[in-house]
Amino acid sequence: MPRFAVNLSFLFQEDPFLDRFAAAAAQGFEAVEFTFPYDFSPAAVAAAARDAGLQVVLFNTPPGDYAAGERGLAALPARRQDFRAAMMRAFDYAEALACPRIHVIAGVEPAGADRRAMRACYLDNLAWAAEQASGFGRLLLIEPINRRDIPGFYLHDYDEAQRIIEEIGAPNLRLQFDFYHAQIIHGDVTKRFERQLPWSAHVQIANPPDRRGPGDGELDYRFIFDRIDALGYDGWVSCEYRAGEAGTAASLGWIRDYGIRPR
């Protein structure tokens, strides 16, 4: 049976962020992730997780100027020093939250950008970040994101992500495999997951085309979950989908068959 976590930036939006931890625990979850915790102090987020009895398993590096359209800094040559400062800030949160994994967001290509320069910057930043992370005992993840959801996102190919991980060769740099993004980018997601499982250390799920939950879209997640088990993946499978108008609790009917039940 997959080990399910829930993304608090996508689900439980009925509640303020710090209250979502208790809401997730009440629905039976034991682990959570989220995109950006940086509007709150590390102590406040840690207290919310601790009081709810939840493990924090993943969050993202700071995105940069989100209002201006930035979605990560790692591949932006002009923001190299800003990326390194953001990375150290992420390490501070990871320490406070006892969170083992950090998703290092690549960023959006600026207009007229030189992709070769971006790739060189990205690899250099990731190698530096992985070296720093080893001292903190953290695992870094990279994730391809489809360009329909984030136009111009630099890392948008799973084969390229694997090549980057292999080129850097750091044992604590791995792939974040999102079935939603992989289906939109490539299709044939089950076979792709089989091929890239050796590089994968975290899984996220949502259902195209509208980023809904299992049972509401084009992917048969019962089949996918069976394959995940059969392949021996024992990491977290995180629910990173949009609940829709009925709300989070109504969107979780599918998960009751996997032992996650309200407390």
C-alpha positions as CSV (number, residue, x, y, z in Angstrom):
1,M,0.0,0.0,0.0
2,P,1.5,3.4,-0.9
3,R,2.4,5.8,1.9
4,F,0.2,8.8,1.3
5,A,1.1,12.4,2.2
6,V,-0.9,15.5,1.4
7,N,0.2,18.9,0.0
8,L,-1.2,21.6,2.2
9,S,-0.8,24.3,-0.4
10,F,-3.3,22.5,-2.7
11,L,-5.7,20.8,-0.3
12,F,-7.4,22.0,2.9
13,Q,-7.6,25.5,1.4
14,E,-10.8,25.9,3.4
15,D,-8.6,26.7,6.4
16,P,-5.7,29.2,7.0
17,F,-2.4,27.6,6.3
18,L,-1.3,26.9,9.9
19,D,-4.7,25.3,10.7
20,R,-4.4,22.9,7.7
21,F,-2.0,20.7,9.7
22,A,-4.7,19.8,12.2
23,A,-7.3,19.4,9.4
24,A,-5.0,16.9,7.6
25,A,-4.4,14.9,10.8
26,A,-8.2,14.8,11.4
27,Q,-8.6,13.2,7.9
28,G,-6.1,10.5,8.8
29,F,-2.9,11.7,7.2
30,E,0.5,11.3,9.0
31,A,2.7,13.3,6.7
32,V,2.4,16.6,4.8
33,E,4.3,18.7,2.3
34,F,3.7,22.2,1.0
35,T,5.1,24.6,-1.6
36,F,6.4,27.7,0.3
37,P,6.4,28.0,4.1
38,Y,8.2,31.4,4.1
39,D,5.3,33.6,5.1
40,F,5.5,32.0,8.5
41,S,8.4,31.6,10.9
42,P,10.1,28.2,11.1
43,A,9.0,27.9,14.7
44,A,5.4,28.6,13.8
45,V,5.3,25.9,11.1
46,A,7.2,23.4,13.2
47,A,4.7,24.0,16.1
48,A,1.7,23.4,13.8
49,A,3.2,20.2,12.5
50,R,4.2,19.0,16.0
51,D,0.8,19.8,17.6
52,A,-0.9,17.9,14.8
53,G,1.4,14.9,15.1
54,L,2.5,15.2,11.5
55,Q,5.8,14.6,9.7
56,V,6.9,17.3,7.2
57,V,8.4,15.4,4.2
58,L,8.9,18.1,1.6
59,F,8.8,21.7,0.7
60,N,10.2,24.0,-2.0
61,T,13.1,26.4,-2.1
62,P,12.0,30.1,-2.1
63,P,10.6,31.0,-5.5
64,G,12.1,34.5,-5.9
65,D,9.8,37.3,-6.8
66,Y,6.6,35.3,-7.1
67,A,4.4,38.4,-7.9
68,A,6.7,39.2,-10.9
69,G,6.4,35.6,-12.2
70,E,9.5,34.0,-10.8
71,R,9.1,30.3,-10.0
72,G,12.5,29.4,-8.6
73,L,16.1,30.7,-9.1
74,A,18.3,27.7,-9.6
75,A,18.7,28.1,-13.4
76,L,18.9,31.9,-13.5
77,P,22.5,33.1,-14.1
78,A,21.6,36.7,-13.0
79,R,20.2,35.4,-9.7
80,R,23.1,33.1,-8.6
81,Q,23.8,34.8,-5.3
82,D,20.1,35.2,-4.6
83,F,19.7,31.4,-5.2
84,R,22.4,30.6,-2.7
85,A,20.9,32.8,-0.1
86,A,17.5,31.2,-0.7
87,M,19.0,27.8,-0.5
88,M,20.4,28.6,2.9
89,R,17.1,29.9,4.0
90,A,15.5,26.6,3.0
91,F,18.1,24.7,5.0
92,D,17.0,26.7,8.1
93,Y,13.4,25.7,7.6
94,A,14.3,22.1,6.9
95,E,16.3,22.0,10.2
96,A,13.4,23.5,12.2
97,L,10.9,21.1,10.6
98,A,13.1,18.0,10.6
99,C,12.2,17.8,6.9
100,P,14.5,15.4,5.0
101,R,13.7,16.6,1.4
102,I,13.8,20.0,-0.4
103,H,12.6,20.5,-3.9
104,V,15.0,22.9,-5.7
105,I,12.9,24.9,-8.2
106,A,14.6,25.5,-11.5
107,G,12.8,28.7,-12.5
108,V,11.2,30.3,-15.6
109,E,13.3,31.2,-18.6
110,P,13.5,35.0,-19.0
111,A,12.8,36.4,-22.4
112,G,15.7,35.9,-24.8
113,A,17.6,33.7,-22.3
114,D,20.5,31.6,-23.4
115,R,19.5,28.0,-22.5
116,R,23.2,26.9,-22.5
117,A,24.1,29.5,-20.0
118,M,21.0,28.5,-17.9
119,R,22.0,24.9,-18.0
120,A,25.5,25.6,-16.9
121,C,24.2,27.8,-14.0
122,Y,21.7,25.2,-13.0
123,L,24.2,22.4,-12.8
124,D,26.7,24.6,-10.9
125,N,24.0,25.7,-8.4
126,L,22.7,22.1,-8.0
127,A,26.2,20.8,-7.4
128,W,26.9,23.5,-4.8
129,A,23.5,23.0,-3.1
130,A,24.0,19.2,-3.0
131,E,27.4,19.7,-1.3
132,Q,25.8,22.0,1.2
133,A,22.9,19.7,1.8
134,S,25.1,16.8,2.6
135,G,26.4,18.7,5.6
136,F,22.8,19.2,6.8
137,G,21.8,15.6,6.0
138,R,19.2,16.7,3.4
139,L,18.1,15.2,0.1
140,L,17.6,17.6,-2.8
141,L,15.0,16.9,-5.5
142,I,14.5,18.4,-9.0
143,E,11.1,18.2,-10.7
144,P,10.2,18.8,-14.4
145,I,7.1,20.9,-14.6
146,N,4.8,21.1,-17.7
147,R,4.8,24.4,-19.6
148,R,1.0,24.5,-19.7
149,D,0.8,25.1,-16.0
150,I,4.0,27.2,-15.8
151,P,4.8,28.7,-19.2
152,G,8.5,28.9,-19.9
153,F,9.5,26.7,-17.0
154,Y,13.2,25.8,-17.5
155,L,13.1,22.1,-16.5
156,H,10.3,20.5,-18.5
157,D,11.7,17.1,-19.6
158,Y,12.1,14.0,-17.4
159,D,14.9,12.6,-19.5
160,E,16.8,15.9,-19.2
161,A,16.3,15.8,-15.4
162,Q,17.8,12.3,-15.3
163,R,20.8,13.4,-17.4
164,I,21.4,16.3,-15.0
165,I,21.3,14.1,-12.0
166,E,23.7,11.7,-13.6
167,E,26.1,14.5,-14.7
168,I,26.3,15.9,-11.2
169,G,26.6,12.5,-9.6
170,A,25.7,13.6,-6.1
171,P,24.1,10.8,-4.0
172,N,21.7,13.3,-2.4
173,L,20.3,14.7,-5.6
174,R,17.3,12.8,-6.9
175,L,14.2,13.1,-9.0
176,Q,10.8,14.2,-7.8
177,F,8.3,12.2,-10.0
178,D,5.0,13.8,-10.5
179,F,2.5,11.7,-12.5
180,Y,0.5,14.7,-13.4
181,H,3.4,16.6,-15.0
182,A,4.8,13.5,-16.6
183,Q,1.5,12.6,-18.2
184,I,1.2,16.1,-19.7
185,I,4.8,16.3,-20.8
186,H,5.4,12.7,-22.1
187,G,2.4,10.4,-21.6
188,D,3.0,6.7,-21.0
189,V,3.5,7.5,-17.4
190,T,3.6,3.9,-15.9
191,K,6.4,2.8,-18.2
192,R,8.2,6.1,-17.6
193,F,8.0,5.7,-13.9
194,E,9.4,2.2,-14.2
195,R,12.4,3.5,-16.2
196,Q,13.1,6.4,-13.9
197,L,12.3,4.8,-10.5
198,P,16.1,4.3,-9.8
199,W,16.5,8.1,-9.8
200,S,13.2,8.9,-8.0
201,A,12.9,9.6,-4.3
202,H,9.5,11.2,-4.0
203,V,6.2,10.9,-5.9
204,Q,3.3,13.3,-6.4
205,I,-0.1,12.7,-7.9
206,A,-2.9,14.6,-9.6
207,N,-5.2,13.8,-12.5
208,P,-5.0,15.6,-15.8
209,P,-6.5,17.5,-17.5
210,D,-7.7,19.7,-14.6
211,R,-5.4,18.6,-11.8
212,R,-8.1,16.8,-9.8
213,G,-7.8,13.8,-7.6
214,P,-7.8,10.1,-8.4
215,G,-11.1,9.1,-10.0
216,D,-11.6,12.5,-11.6
217,G,-9.5,12.6,-14.8
218,E,-7.7,10.6,-17.5
219,L,-5.4,8.5,-15.3
220,D,-6.4,5.2,-13.7
221,Y,-4.7,5.7,-10.3
222,R,-5.8,2.3,-8.9
223,F,-3.7,0.7,-11.6
224,I,-0.9,3.2,-10.9
225,F,-0.9,2.5,-7.2
226,D,-0.8,-1.2,-7.9
227,R,2.3,-0.7,-10.1
228,I,4.0,1.5,-7.5
229,D,3.6,-1.3,-5.0
230,A,4.7,-4.0,-7.4
231,L,7.8,-2.0,-8.3
232,G,8.8,-1.8,-4.7
233,Y,8.7,2.0,-4.3
234,D,8.4,2.6,-0.6
235,G,8.7,6.4,-0.4
236,W,5.9,9.0,0.0
237,V,3.1,9.4,-2.5
238,S,1.8,13.0,-2.0
239,C,-1.6,14.2,-3.0
240,E,-1.0,17.5,-4.9
241,Y,-4.3,18.1,-6.6
242,R,-7.1,20.6,-6.5
243,A,-10.2,19.5,-4.5
244,G,-12.8,21.4,-6.5
245,E,-15.9,23.1,-5.3
246,A,-17.0,20.2,-3.0
247,G,-14.0,20.7,-0.8
248,T,-11.1,18.7,0.4
249,A,-13.0,16.1,2.6
250,A,-15.3,15.3,-0.3
251,S,-12.3,14.8,-2.6
252,L,-10.8,12.1,-0.4
253,G,-13.3,9.3,-0.8
254,W,-10.9,7.3,-3.0
255,I,-8.2,7.3,-0.3
256,R,-10.4,5.4,2.2
257,D,-9.8,2.2,0.3
258,Y,-6.1,2.7,1.2
259,G,-6.5,2.9,5.0
260,I,-6.5,6.7,5.4
261,R,-9.7,7.4,7.4
262,P,-10.9,10.3,9.5
263,R,-9.8,10.2,13.1
